[in-house]
Structure formats: C-alpha cells, structure tokens
Amino acid sequence: MLLTMTNDGKKPTGLPAWSRPEVIRAWEDARLARYRAMTPEQRAELFAVLCRAATQISMSKPIPRGTERFRLPLPESTIRLWQRLRGGYHWRRPRS
C-alpha cells in the first residue's frame, strides 16, 4: 500500500496515497467528464431514463403504490424563477 507523506516529507501519515484530495479530484474529474460534455438533449434523455427506472423501482415495492398520484404543486414564484433560469441558459461545450 502506498502512503502519503506529511508536510515535512519525512514520515508517512498512514493514509493510502489514493486518499489525497488531488488524487480524488482527478478521479472525479475523469469520471464526470462524459456528463459535463453532454448536450442538454443528451442530459434530458438520460434524465428520462433515470426517471423511468426510479418509477419501476418504486412501483415494484408494495408500500408506495399510489405515490405516482401524489404531487405537491409548485409555488408560482418557483415556476417563474425556473422559466427565467431556463430562458437564460445557453449550453456550451466545456473546455478540454
């Protein structure tokens, strides 16, 4: 097992090297890169797939039957804010 070094570079901290913040950040960046590069249409398609999967899972359980009919109405202020945010959104491909 690789160990990280302390600030003085002399003694190991006992933590594995993969637990360093910069290593974790690089791993997360690599893992999320494909999602960051998605167009809004691709994100919407993935979101729809996830929603269908969540519905199938919840409907397969005996207790939540009928929950698909339960919806809280959104306040008018939230709807206006959502429309304003969506109107100002312009997708651009992330920098490499």
N, C-alpha and C positions, 0 to 999 in steps of 0.2 A: 504494500500500500504506500502511495506517495503521501508525504506530509508537507504541509505548508510551513513556511518559516516565519519566525517572529520578525518584528520590525528591525531588530539588530542583525537578522540573518544568521544567527548562530544556533538557536535552539528550535527544534520542531514544536509546533503548537499542539500536535496530537490530532488535528483536524485533517481529513483527507484533502488532497490538492483540488479535487473537483468541487469542493465546497467554497472555494474562494469566490467572492462576488463577481469578479471579472470573467471567470470561467462560466458561472451560472448565467450571466448576462449574454455571453457569446452563444451558449447553448439555446437560450430562449430566443435570441435573435434569429438563429438558424432555423429553429422550429416554427417560428411565426412568420418567416419571410414569405411563404406562399400565400398566407392570408392577407398580408399587407399589400401584396401585388394584385389582389383580386379587384376586378371592376365592381361597381355597385350591382350590376346584374348578376354576376357570379356570387356575390355575397348574399343577395336576395334568394337565389336558387339554393344555396347551402342552408340558409335560414329556414326555408320552406321544408327542406329535407329533415332538419333537426326538429322542427315543429311537428311534422308527421310522426317521427319516431317517438317524440315525447307523448303525443296523443295515444299512439298504440300502446306504449308502456303504461300510461295511466289508465287506459281502458281495460287493460289486462288484469288489473287489480280489482278485487271485489268491493272494496270500500269506496273508491272515488266515483262510482257510477253516478252519472248525473252532473258531475262537476263541469262538463263541457257547456252546460247551460248557465253556469254561474259566471257572471261578468260584472265587474264594477264599472259604472260609467265614468269616463274621464271628465274632469272639470273643463269648462270651456277655455279657461286660461291655458291649460296644458295643451289643448288641441291647437290653439292659436300659436303657442310657442313652438310646437312641433312643426307646424306648417311654415313658420318663419325660418326655422333652422334648416328644414329640407329645401326651402326655396333658395337659400344662400349657399348650399353645399355644392362644391364643384370638385369632382374626383380628379386626381392627377396621380400618375404613376410615381411611386416612391423612388427616391434617388438610390442608385446602387452603391 
